[in-house]
Amino acid sequence: MTDIVDRQTPPDTTSRTYNGWTRNDTLEDYSLRYAPKSFRRWTPYVVATTALGGIAYLADFAIGGSIAISNGFSSAMVAILAAAVVIFLTGIPVSYYSAKYSIDMDLLTRGAGFGYLGSTLTSVIYASFTFIFFALEGSIMAQALELGLHIPLAIGYVICSLIILPLVIYGMTALSKMQVWTQPIWLVLMVAPFVSIAIQEPGKFSEFTHFAGNSPTGSSISMLGVGAGAGVALSLIAQIGEQVDYLRFMPDKTPENARQWWGAVLSAGPGWVVLGAAKQIGGAFLAFYIAGSVGLAKANEPIQQYVHGFGTFAAPVALGLATFFVILSQIKINSTNAYSGSLSWSNFFSRLTHRHPGRVVYIFLNVGVALALMEGGVFGFLNTVLGFYSNVAIAWIGAVVADLVINKPLGLSPSYIEFKRAHLYNFNPVGFGSMLIASAVSIAAYFDAFGAYGKAYSPFIALFLAMVLSPLFAVATKGRYYIARVDALDEPLLDERGLPSAATLTCSVCADTFERPDMAGCPFHSGAVCSLCCSLEKDCHDACKSGRRSGPVSLATPTVRSAD
């Protein structure tokens, strides 16, 4: 180890110990760490299927129905497709880098221009996404319980929350099995109403093109309607975070599995929005199809949509079948929402409190917040909540994507992703500053600061500003706030094939062994330290970085890392 500085306080000679939840890999799922080779034992197909299992959510049907009811057919179709294109393109680099470096969205954000503490804000943004959508999906399930089983909504909300906990506690191990087994059943049930209507009433699809809903411009296109609708759909851009929470378990890409690897990453990463947009369009159609029977106020409720949809071919059991379908769908997605939320809250609190009681603790926090939102009637404010949230979420994703697709290829930021506290500045103005400015301007636009069109297109303002400001800040700062110090360990990061090394080192703090990419040299403890113990250390006061040079650290890929 070459990077040694004076200790500010002698370290405690007692090894740090973690509780049973934290030490159990099946429960913890490496929530604050690099996912090691030894744990990434699933095939690309299983990882992709597990990731796509979460796309079973029915909020897409509610969102599509709401957009069509508010803005009419033409505006809704353009809005949904425009948002899908943006989400797909921004999802490609995020998915690739996460799968390549085996890290989740929080760790990726740290190294993509935000810094170690700068990404705490994005952890809250991401956690907000998970509990907002948990609440929306739980509300949809509770509506099904009320209609199908006559369970009052308030009690249904509690049931919909508690039923998720056993699945999420056991992480990827349990979720992968559940998602793979239930996916075929879910797919058949999802498309069945559309097939039935196409056979029995094919003319309904052409009638749909004239659906006006409540739009003042009828079914014709309105640029204000397109912007407003796209803003609601773009709130789903943070869904890519939930996808990469699974994609981090992809096996290393090799010449032998390259085709399967890329297929899994693209289909389960940005590819989620292909199915998502199709479901939104399907929700818009079903809202039109049942509006005459239930009224526009209830036409965007998925349980109503599927009761009438199944009624076209299975009328005697339509209610029971629809109730089963909604419950299955919501279990599949809310297990993902709760799982991803637990990861994000773990990252957030570990940085602020220097304590980590285990990912399992934060499952209860995330589900508890979502339950409070459900009891508060969040579903009734669907468009407002999602329209506002999209401004912040897209500013965050835009800043991350700009670093990955602009700054890195131009050499303005390191070509690799560094996520360990030992090597990062606390704040990097490139991503963190870009997101703050883009969010502030777009939120002001959302609250009418720039007129009706500014409000309608506020998420696009956020995306544009984040993508432009990130490289400008990278040039202005000369990339100096990415890497605080170079890697100080002698053990190479890559094996002889150029893949992340599976060699293990013993942490000098907790005395457990971890693979090389999760380790850093620690002068405070005079040895190697794992990334979690590094994050939780509160006595070192970043001693390892106190002697950092005033000029920028080289942005070139370290010789022990892959240039791929």
Secondary structure as the mmCIF struct_conf table of DSSP 4:
data_model
#
loop_
_struct_conf.conf_type_id
_struct_conf.id
_struct_conf.beg_label_comp_id
_struct_conf.beg_label_asym_id
_struct_conf.beg_label_seq_id
_struct_conf.end_label_comp_id
_struct_conf.end_label_asym_id
_struct_conf.end_label_seq_id
BEND BEND1 GLN A 8 THR A 9
HELX_LH_PP_P HELX_LH_PP_P1 PRO A 10 ASP A 12
BEND BEND2 THR A 13 THR A 14
HELX_LH_PP_P HELX_LH_PP_P2 SER A 15 ARG A 16
HELX_RH_AL_P HELX_RH_AL_P1 GLY A 20 ARG A 23
HELX_RH_AL_P HELX_RH_AL_P2 ASP A 25 GLU A 28
TURN_TY1_P TURN_TY1_P1 ASP A 29 LEU A 32
BEND BEND3 ARG A 33 ARG A 33
TURN_TY1_P TURN_TY1_P2 LYS A 37 PHE A 39
BEND BEND4 TRP A 42 TRP A 42
HELX_RH_AL_P HELX_RH_AL_P3 PRO A 44 GLY A 53
HELX_RH_3T_P HELX_RH_3T_P1 GLY A 54 ALA A 56
BEND BEND5 LEU A 58 LEU A 58
HELX_RH_AL_P HELX_RH_AL_P4 ALA A 59 ASN A 71
HELX_RH_AL_P HELX_RH_AL_P5 PHE A 73 TYR A 101
TURN_TY1_P TURN_TY1_P3 SER A 102 SER A 102
HELX_RH_AL_P HELX_RH_AL_P6 MET A 105 THR A 109
HELX_RH_PI_P HELX_RH_PI_P1 ARG A 110 PHE A 114
TURN_TY1_P TURN_TY1_P4 TYR A 116 GLY A 118
HELX_RH_AL_P HELX_RH_AL_P7 SER A 119 LEU A 149
HELX_RH_AL_P HELX_RH_AL_P8 LEU A 153 LEU A 162
TURN_TY1_P TURN_TY1_P5 ILE A 163 ILE A 164
HELX_RH_AL_P HELX_RH_AL_P9 LEU A 165 ILE A 169
TURN_TY1_P TURN_TY1_P6 TYR A 170 TYR A 170
HELX_RH_AL_P HELX_RH_AL_P10 GLY A 171 GLN A 200
TURN_TY1_P TURN_TY1_P7 PRO A 202 PRO A 202
HELX_RH_AL_P HELX_RH_AL_P11 GLY A 203 PHE A 208
TURN_TY1_P TURN_TY1_P8 THR A 209 HIS A 210
TURN_TY1_P TURN_TY1_P9 GLY A 213 ASN A 214
TURN_TY1_P TURN_TY1_P10 PRO A 216 SER A 219
BEND BEND6 SER A 220 SER A 220
HELX_RH_AL_P HELX_RH_AL_P12 MET A 223 LEU A 234
HELX_RH_3T_P HELX_RH_3T_P2 SER A 235 ALA A 238
HELX_RH_AL_P HELX_RH_AL_P13 GLN A 239 LEU A 247
TURN_TY1_P TURN_TY1_P11 ARG A 248 PHE A 249
HELX_LH_PP_P HELX_LH_PP_P3 MET A 250 LYS A 253
TURN_TY1_P TURN_TY1_P12 PRO A 255 ASN A 257
HELX_RH_AL_P HELX_RH_AL_P14 ALA A 258 ALA A 268
TURN_TY1_P TURN_TY1_P13 GLY A 269 GLY A 271
HELX_RH_AL_P HELX_RH_AL_P15 TRP A 272 VAL A 294
TURN_TY1_P TURN_TY1_P14 LEU A 296 ASN A 300
HELX_RH_AL_P HELX_RH_AL_P16 PRO A 302 PHE A 310
TURN_TY1_P TURN_TY1_P15 GLY A 311 PHE A 313
HELX_RH_3T_P HELX_RH_3T_P3 ALA A 315 VAL A 317
HELX_RH_AL_P HELX_RH_AL_P17 ALA A 318 THR A 353
BEND BEND7 HIS A 354 HIS A 354
HELX_RH_AL_P HELX_RH_AL_P18 ARG A 359 GLU A 375
TURN_TY1_P TURN_TY1_P16 GLY A 376 GLY A 377
HELX_RH_3T_P HELX_RH_3T_P4 VAL A 378 PHE A 381
HELX_RH_AL_P HELX_RH_AL_P19 LEU A 382 ALA A 402
HELX_RH_PI_P HELX_RH_PI_P2 ASP A 403 ASN A 407
TURN_TY1_P TURN_TY1_P17 LYS A 408 GLY A 411
BEND BEND8 LEU A 412 SER A 413
BEND BEND9 SER A 415 TYR A 416
HELX_RH_3T_P HELX_RH_3T_P5 ARG A 421 HIS A 423
BEND BEND10 LEU A 424 LEU A 424
BEND BEND11 ASN A 426 ASN A 426
HELX_RH_AL_P HELX_RH_AL_P20 PRO A 429 TYR A 446
TURN_TY1_P TURN_TY1_P18 PHE A 447 PHE A 450
HELX_RH_AL_P HELX_RH_AL_P21 GLY A 451 ALA A 456
TURN_TY1_P TURN_TY1_P19 TYR A 457 TYR A 457
HELX_RH_AL_P HELX_RH_AL_P22 SER A 458 THR A 477
TURN_TY1_P TURN_TY1_P20 LYS A 478 TYR A 481
BEND BEND12 TYR A 482 TYR A 482
BEND BEND13 ALA A 484 ARG A 485
BEND BEND14 ASP A 490 GLU A 491
BEND BEND15 LEU A 493 LEU A 493
STRN STRN1 LEU A 494 LEU A 494
TURN_TY1_P TURN_TY1_P21 GLU A 496 ARG A 497
BEND BEND16 GLY A 498 LEU A 499
STRN STRN2 PRO A 500 PRO A 500
HELX_LH_PP_P HELX_LH_PP_P4 SER A 501 SER A 501
STRN STRN3 THR A 504 THR A 506
TURN_TY1_P TURN_TY1_P22 SER A 508 CYS A 510
STRN STRN4 THR A 513 GLU A 515
HELX_RH_3T_P HELX_RH_3T_P6 ARG A 516 ASP A 518
STRN STRN5 MET A 519 CYS A 522
TURN_TY1_P TURN_TY1_P23 PRO A 523 SER A 526
STRN STRN6 GLY A 527 CYS A 530
HELX_RH_AL_P HELX_RH_AL_P23 SER A 531 LEU A 536
BEND BEND17 ASP A 539 CYS A 540
TURN_TY1_P TURN_TY1_P24 HIS A 541 ASP A 542
HELX_RH_3T_P HELX_RH_3T_P7 ALA A 543 LYS A 545
TURN_TY1_P TURN_TY1_P25 SER A 546 GLY A 547
BEND BEND18 SER A 550 GLY A 551
HELX_LH_PP_P HELX_LH_PP_P5 PRO A 552 SER A 554
BEND BEND19 ALA A 556 ALA A 556
HELX_LH_PP_P HELX_LH_PP_P6 THR A 557 PRO A 558
TURN_TY1_P TURN_TY1_P26 THR A 559 VAL A 560
BEND BEND20 ARG A 561 ARG A 561
#
